[in-house]
């Protein structure tokens, strides 16, 4: 009985820890054995620094960056198709957290998932598979994004 | 009967002035059956001393004590305590602390004490910047946003109202 209680307490702590991770962290944890995969991180502190350097009213990017808390970019140089499926499976496993919001016109190589809370988008995940170069790029944004953020992104192709 | 001599002896007894012979006289007097009323209260004292003097160990006292010790010796068995069992109190303490912290955290989030609970959902403290140069970081972010923008424009968003008009480039997310 005591052993079960201890295990339960450990599970609670583990669950809380898992809840505090973004998708990129979970994905990197899953594929930790493959050292060829890199993850670039831009933390909230760096984003704050960038906001001080760039005027939100003059710079189109700055207005988007102002709604972000973190940016993570994962580069997968090898076995990109397999890892694309891994990422998809991980997102599917967390269906209650992430919902897919895109339907590709031409291919299934680009998918966007969102984690929403009420009207706010807390997390955005892009899976971008480049079949020509056999590379996978995963972009993971966290912050307090909204509909305006998505509209600005889709309008600003020339970013 | 005149008990003045006994009373004098008692007075000397309280002052610790009596000899052994005088104390023997006092005990002999209180050993009698008939004692005057004003002296009866002292009988139990001198009678107690007498019975205490007569107290002796029984002949089978040694046997009883030895028998008890022998029984205890056979009842005790050696027990091996593993390393894990030694650390068990530590595990219990850690589990209790983790449980209390978890409950506190859950209570905080459910009651809404943390006003910025959405933003603090992620453990940003553990984030370590890959780039030290802000301009490099800015360029990387720009590239990432461009990629997302291209993806948004290459795909249609899942929205029944948008499917009829695929020429629209402005994306709208279904609530």
HADDOCK unambig.tbl for C-alpha pairs under 7 A between the chains (distance, minus, plus):
assign (segid A and resid 6 and name CA) (segid B and resid 95 and name CA) 5.42 0.50 0.50
assign (segid A and resid 9 and name CA) (segid B and resid 95 and name CA) 5.80 0.50 0.50
assign (segid A and resid 9 and name CA) (segid B and resid 98 and name CA) 6.28 0.50 0.50
assign (segid A and resid 9 and name CA) (segid B and resid 99 and name CA) 5.31 0.50 0.50
assign (segid A and resid 10 and name CA) (segid B and resid 95 and name CA) 6.99 0.50 0.50
assign (segid A and resid 12 and name CA) (segid B and resid 102 and name CA) 6.73 0.50 0.50
assign (segid A and resid 13 and name CA) (segid B and resid 98 and name CA) 6.56 0.50 0.50
assign (segid A and resid 13 and name CA) (segid B and resid 102 and name CA) 6.46 0.50 0.50
assign (segid A and resid 20 and name CA) (segid B and resid 121 and name CA) 5.60 0.50 0.50
assign (segid A and resid 20 and name CA) (segid B and resid 122 and name CA) 4.34 0.50 0.50
assign (segid A and resid 20 and name CA) (segid B and resid 123 and name CA) 5.22 0.50 0.50
assign (segid A and resid 21 and name CA) (segid B and resid 122 and name CA) 5.60 0.50 0.50
assign (segid A and resid 21 and name CA) (segid B and resid 123 and name CA) 6.36 0.50 0.50
assign (segid A and resid 22 and name CA) (segid B and resid 122 and name CA) 6.69 0.50 0.50
assign (segid A and resid 40 and name CA) (segid B and resid 130 and name CA) 5.53 0.50 0.50
assign (segid A and resid 41 and name CA) (segid B and resid 127 and name CA) 6.99 0.50 0.50
assign (segid A and resid 41 and name CA) (segid B and resid 128 and name CA) 6.52 0.50 0.50
assign (segid A and resid 41 and name CA) (segid B and resid 129 and name CA) 5.20 0.50 0.50
assign (segid A and resid 41 and name CA) (segid B and resid 130 and name CA) 5.32 0.50 0.50
assign (segid A and resid 42 and name CA) (segid B and resid 129 and name CA) 5.08 0.50 0.50
assign (segid A and resid 42 and name CA) (segid B and resid 130 and name CA) 6.60 0.50 0.50
assign (segid A and resid 42 and name CA) (segid B and resid 137 and name CA) 6.91 0.50 0.50
assign (segid A and resid 43 and name CA) (segid B and resid 127 and name CA) 5.69 0.50 0.50
assign (segid A and resid 43 and name CA) (segid B and resid 128 and name CA) 6.46 0.50 0.50
assign (segid A and resid 43 and name CA) (segid B and resid 129 and name CA) 5.66 0.50 0.50
assign (segid A and resid 46 and name CA) (segid B and resid 134 and name CA) 6.83 0.50 0.50
assign (segid A and resid 50 and name CA) (segid B and resid 134 and name CA) 6.38 0.50 0.50
assign (segid A and resid 50 and name CA) (segid B and resid 138 and name CA) 6.98 0.50 0.50
assign (segid A and resid 61 and name CA) (segid B and resid 142 and name CA) 6.92 0.50 0.50
assign (segid A and resid 101 and name CA) (segid B and resid 157 and name CA) 5.49 0.50 0.50
assign (segid A and resid 101 and name CA) (segid B and resid 158 and name CA) 5.45 0.50 0.50
assign (segid A and resid 102 and name CA) (segid B and resid 155 and name CA) 6.08 0.50 0.50
assign (segid A and resid 102 and name CA) (segid B and resid 156 and name CA) 5.70 0.50 0.50
assign (segid A and resid 102 and name CA) (segid B and resid 157 and name CA) 4.38 0.50 0.50
assign (segid A and resid 102 and name CA) (segid B and resid 158 and name CA) 5.62 0.50 0.50
assign (segid A and resid 103 and name CA) (segid B and resid 155 and name CA) 5.64 0.50 0.50
assign (segid A and resid 103 and name CA) (segid B and resid 156 and name CA) 5.30 0.50 0.50
assign (segid A and resid 103 and name CA) (segid B and resid 157 and name CA) 5.92 0.50 0.50
assign (segid A and resid 103 and name CA) (segid B and resid 158 and name CA) 6.29 0.50 0.50
assign (segid A and resid 104 and name CA) (segid B and resid 154 and name CA) 6.86 0.50 0.50
assign (segid A and resid 104 and name CA) (segid B and resid 155 and name CA) 4.36 0.50 0.50
assign (segid A and resid 104 and name CA) (segid B and resid 156 and name CA) 6.20 0.50 0.50
assign (segid A and resid 105 and name CA) (segid B and resid 154 and name CA) 6.77 0.50 0.50
assign (segid A and resid 105 and name CA) (segid B and resid 155 and name CA) 5.40 0.50 0.50
assign (segid A and resid 105 and name CA) (segid B and resid 156 and name CA) 6.72 0.50 0.50
assign (segid A and resid 110 and name CA) (segid B and resid 151 and name CA) 6.30 0.50 0.50
assign (segid A and resid 126 and name CA) (segid B and resid 148 and name CA) 6.74 0.50 0.50
assign (segid A and resid 139 and name CA) (segid B and resid 144 and name CA) 6.72 0.50 0.50
assign (segid A and resid 143 and name CA) (segid B and resid 119 and name CA) 6.61 0.50 0.50
assign (segid A and resid 147 and name CA) (segid B and resid 173 and name CA) 6.93 0.50 0.50
assign (segid A and resid 150 and name CA) (segid B and resid 171 and name CA) 6.88 0.50 0.50
assign (segid A and resid 151 and name CA) (segid B and resid 170 and name CA) 6.03 0.50 0.50
assign (segid A and resid 151 and name CA) (segid B and resid 171 and name CA) 5.67 0.50 0.50
assign (segid A and resid 151 and name CA) (segid B and resid 172 and name CA) 6.79 0.50 0.50
assign (segid A and resid 153 and name CA) (segid B and resid 149 and name CA) 5.11 0.50 0.50
assign (segid A and resid 154 and name CA) (segid B and resid 149 and name CA) 4.90 0.50 0.50
assign (segid A and resid 154 and name CA) (segid B and resid 152 and name CA) 5.80 0.50 0.50
assign (segid A and resid 154 and name CA) (segid B and resid 153 and name CA) 6.07 0.50 0.50
assign (segid A and resid 154 and name CA) (segid B and resid 170 and name CA) 6.03 0.50 0.50
assign (segid A and resid 154 and name CA) (segid B and resid 171 and name CA) 6.15 0.50 0.50
assign (segid A and resid 155 and name CA) (segid B and resid 170 and name CA) 6.20 0.50 0.50
assign (segid A and resid 156 and name CA) (segid B and resid 149 and name CA) 6.90 0.50 0.50
assign (segid A and resid 157 and name CA) (segid B and resid 146 and name CA) 6.48 0.50 0.50
assign (segid A and resid 157 and name CA) (segid B and resid 149 and name CA) 5.86 0.50 0.50
assign (segid A and resid 157 and name CA) (segid B and resid 150 and name CA) 6.42 0.50 0.50
assign (segid A and resid 159 and name CA) (segid B and resid 142 and name CA) 6.55 0.50 0.50
assign (segid A and resid 159 and name CA) (segid B and resid 146 and name CA) 5.43 0.50 0.50
